[in-house]
Amino acid sequence: MKILFTGGGTGGHIIPLIAVIRELHKTQENKNLKLFYMGPKDDFGGLLLSQEGIQMLNIMAGKMRRYFSPIAILQNILDLCFRIPLGFAQAFFRIFFLAPDVILSKGGYGAIPATLAGWILRIPIFLHESDMIPGKANQIAAHFALKIFTSFPHTQLLPLKKVLLVGNPVRREILTGSKQEAKEIFKLKGDRPLLLVLGGSQGAQKINDAILSVINELTESFEIIHQTGEKNFQQVQAEANAMFIPENKQYYHASPFLKEPELRHAYAASNMIVARAGSGLIFEIAALGKPSILVPLMGSAQNHQFRNAYAYQDAKACIVLEEANLTPHFFLEKLKSLISNPKELELMSRSALAFAKPEAAKTIADYLVAYLED
């Protein structure tokens, strides 16, 4: 049984696939299961997938940039004339000789060569769409997919007869953290509500700036674990240290990136979460039943983070705070008001759990296995 996974190469594509891969390993532990991943070279994604025992098949991939500048035009010409045709040729011949039984695509420009080549070679194709508005790759692939798994109700621009609402796959392990472990890992004081700040794998400059602007006022009311992003960590740490009143410094714990063992314990210990509005983060927060403030990324592709965030807020599970309203003192007062309102926190927690679909990865894994065994 051979399954080929493909995707765009970002953490948002890779982590849900890992959740499905783990479920496949559990259900097919003693069977002849061979799993592969095809996509553009990506060090972060490659490291995560290699830890799951997945064979990587790197190919070239190109994309069409929808903004105009001389460099973007040249890059589009290069991709259209060279990277895209070469990536398709690589995918075609590798899939021909690999002969997978099915392909599961997570979308993104890096998935187009494998899904198109797989369709031509008559390999059954399944898609997963994380967002309220599908990306261009999944809009194209939807025409020749057998089934499209979606995360949000009423996902747009997809053929309804092919859609199966399952949620966004969440790693079960991320839900099994320990407050005591978090206290030891992060050296938490534990006498103030814990605010967990997540900007995605790349961090979020707007959120970082808002935190730093009121860092002393925040740490008088909260203890903070702050994922800053790798490229921002040194600057954020230096600015925070320069601004701190000495007695507040012990309540702030910055990290460039929280790996899975750290993140699951930080999740468990947190009382409230501030995060971007990527689908993966939303469904992890929901599965944990944590109250949250979401700050959607302005200018995200298809404006998907805004749509994701407001769909989650419509379920009464979070508060959306747009970047234009992310002024430091308004942000501070919103956090303090929320943490001092136990009834609202409880409503958000219950609504988050009702929104969550923690079995999404197992549902997809079981569907694929049932299809192959039919």
N, C-alpha and C positions, 0 to 999 in steps of 0.2 A: 504494500500500500504506500504509494508515493504522493505526497502533498507538497505543492510548490506555493510558497507565500511570496507576495510582492507588495511593494509600497514605495512611498516617496523618499524615505530615508530619514525623516525627522523622528524625534521621540514620540510625537503624537501618532505616528504611523506604527512604530515598532512596538511600543509597550502593549497596546491592545493585542497585537499578534502574539506576543509572549504569553499573555494570559490564555489565549486559545491553545497555544503549543503546550503549555503545562497541563491543560485539561486533556489534551490528546494523549500525552504521555501517561496520565493517570488511567484513562479508560482503555488504552491499548498497550498496557505495560508489558504484556507477554506476547504481543503480536508483532508481525514483521512490518513495522512502521518506519518509513524513511521520510524525513522532513527537510526541505530546502528553502532557501530564501534567495530571490533574485531582485537586484536593484542597484542603483548607483553606489559607488564606494562611499561609505560613511563610517568614520572611526567609532563614533558613539554607538550607533546602531549595530555595527559589527561586533563590538565588545559585548553588548547585551545579548545578542543572538548566539554568539560563540559560547557563552556561559550556559545556554540551553541545549548545547550539542547540535546546533543547526549548521548544515553545510552552506556556506555563502557562495553565491554565483554572481560576481560583480559584472555589471555591464555599463556601457556609456548611456547617458540619458540627457536630453535637452528639454528646454521649456521656452514658451513664448512669453516674454515680459510685456505687461499691458501698460507700462509707463514709457514715456518718450524722452530719450536723451541720445546723444550720439553713441555713447558706449552701449546703451541698451539695444539700439538698432543693429550695431555691429555684432553684439552677442546673439541676437535673434537670427541674423543671417548665418552666423557660424553654426548655431544649433540646428537650424532648418536644413542647411546644406551638408552638414557633417555629423554632428552628434546624434541627431534623431535617426537618420538612416542607418548609421553604424550600430547604434544601440538596438534598433529593430533587427538587424541582421544577426547580431550577437545573440539576442534573445531567441530568434527563430531556430538557429542551429543548436543552441544549447537545449532548448525545450524538445526539439526533434529527437536528439540522442538521449535525453533524460527520460522522456515519455512519462511525465507525471500523470496520475489518475485524475486529479483535479487541481485547479488554481484558485487560491483565495487572495483577492486583491484588497488592499487597504486604501488604495487611491493615491493621489499625488502624481506629479509628472514622472517620477521614477517607475511607476507601475505601468505606464502606457505600453512600452515595448513588450513586456511579458504578456499582458492581457491581449494585445492585438495579435501577437504571434500565436498565443494559445488558441484564440478563436479561429485563426486560419488553419491551425493544425487540429481543430475539432476537439480540443481539450475542454471539458466542462469548466465553466468559470462562475465563481461566486464572489460577490462584492460585500464589503462592509463600509457603510457611510457613517462617520462620526457626527457630522454636523447637521444643523437644520437646513442649510443650503449646501448641496453637494458641490465639490470641486469639479473643474472641467474634466479631469481624468475619469471620474466616476460617472459624470453625465454622458461621456462618450461610451464608456464600457457598459453602461446600463442597457444599451441596445442589444448586446449579445451575451449578457449574463443570464444564468438560469434562475438565480435568486439573489435578492439584495437585502442584506441585513441592515437595519437602521437603528440609530440610538434614540432619536427623539420622535414623539408622535407627530404626525403631519409633516414629515420631511418633504420638502418641495422638489419639483422637477424630476421626479422618478416615476416610472410606470408602476401604478399601484398594484397591478396583478402580480408583480414580481416581489413586492416588498413584504418583509417579515420584521416586525418591531421586536428587537431583542435587548436593546440597550447597548452601551459601550462596554466591551470586555474589560473587567477589572481583575487584577491579580488577587487571588484569595489571600495570599500572604500579607498583602498590604493592610488587611483588615484585622490582623492578629497582633497588634503592637501592645506594649506594656508601659503604663505610666511610670513604674519603678525603673524600667530600663531607660526610659527617656531622661529621668532625673539623673541617672548615673552617666549617660552618654553626654548630655549637654550641661551637666553640673547645674541643674535647675535649683533655685531657691525654694520654689513651690508655695510661696505665701501670697501670690497674686494670680489672677486669671492669666492663662497662657494663650497668647496670640501667635498663631502660626502664619507667616507671610510667605507666599509662594508666587513666583513670577514665571513659572515654567522653567524648562531646562536652560534657557538663555537669560533668565532673570527678567526684570521689567524696570526700566529706568524711571518711569513716571511714579511707580509705586515706591521704589527706593528713595526718590527725592522727597516724596510726601512723608515717609517714615523719618528720614533724617531731619526734616524741617521741624519736627515736633518730638524729637527723640527723648528729650528729658521729660516732657509732659506725658508722653506715652508710658515711659518706664516708671513713672510715679503711680500709674494705675494698672499696668500690665507687665508681665514677663514676656519676652519676645524671642521666638526662634525665627530667623530671617534668612531665607534662601535668596541670595543676592544675584546669582548668575556668575559664572566663572569669570567673565571679562570685567565685571563690575566689583568683584569682591575686594580687591586691594583699596580701591578708591572709597568704597562705602565704609570699610573698616577704619581707614585713616580719618575720614570725616567724622564718623561717629566718635572715635576716640578723642578728637579735638574738641568736640562739642559737649561731651558728657560732664555733668556734675559728678564727682567721684563716687558718691554713694549709689548712683543709678546704674553705673556701668555693669554691675553684677547681674542686672536683670535683662541684659541684651546678649543674644547668642547668634552671631552671624556665621553663615556657611556658604561657600560658593555654590554647592550643589548637594542636595540630600540624596544619597544612594538609598536603595530600597530598605536595607536594615535600619537606617537612621530615620527614613521618612515614616515608616510604619509606627515606630515608637513616638515620633513627634506628633503624628496624627492622633494616636491614642491619648496623649497627654493634653492636647489642645482643647481649649474651651470655645475658641472661635477662629475662623480662618479667613484671611484676605488673600485673594488669588485672581489670576487671569481667568478667562472664561473658555479655555480649551475644553473640548468634550471629555477628554480623559480625566482632567482635574475635577470637573463637575461631577462625574459619576463616581469617582473615588470619595469625594466629600459627601455625596448623597448616601453611598453605601455605609458610611461611618455615622451618618445622622448628625453631622456637625453644622451648626449655624455658620453662615458665611456672608462676606461682602465680596462681590465679584466686580472686577474692573476690566471690562472687555478691551481688547487691543484695538485701538483706532487704526483703520486701514488694513485690517486682516482680510485675506482673500475671501471674496463673496460676502464680506461683512459678517462672516459666520460667527465670530465671537459675540457680537451684539445679539444676533438671533438666538444663539445658545443661552446667553445670560438671561434674556428676557423670557424665554420659554421656561427656564428654571425659576425665575422670580414669579411668573404667573402661577406656578405651583405652590407659591408661598414658602419656598424653601430657602430663599436668599434675599439680599438687598443688592440691587445693581447701582453702582456708582461710576458714572461715565468719566473718562479722563478729563473732560472739560470742567467737571465739578470736583475734581480731586485736589481742592485747595487744602493746605495742611490743617488749618484749624477746623474747617468743616468736616474733614476726614476724622480728626481727633474727636470732635463732639459726637459724630455718628457712632464711632466705636464705643465711647463712654456711655452714650444713651442706650445702646443695644445691650451692653454687658450688664447694665443696671436694671434691665427689664426681663426678669426670669420667665414671665408668661410668653413674651415674644420669642425668646430663645427656645422655649419648649415647643412652641408652634412650628418654628423653623426646623427644629430637629425632627419632629414627627413628620412634617411635610417632606423633608429630605429623604427619610427612610421610605415613605410611600412612593416617592419618585424613583428611587433606586431600583436597579435591576442587576443585583449581584451575581445572578446565574447566567449572565449574557455569554461569557466565555464557554461555559459548559453547554449551553444551548447550541452555539455554533459548532463546537466540536462534535456533539452528538448528531447534529444534522449532517455534517460531512461524513461521519462514519456510517450513518444509516444509509446515505446515498450510495456510498462505495460498497456496502454489503448487500444492497438491494439486488 
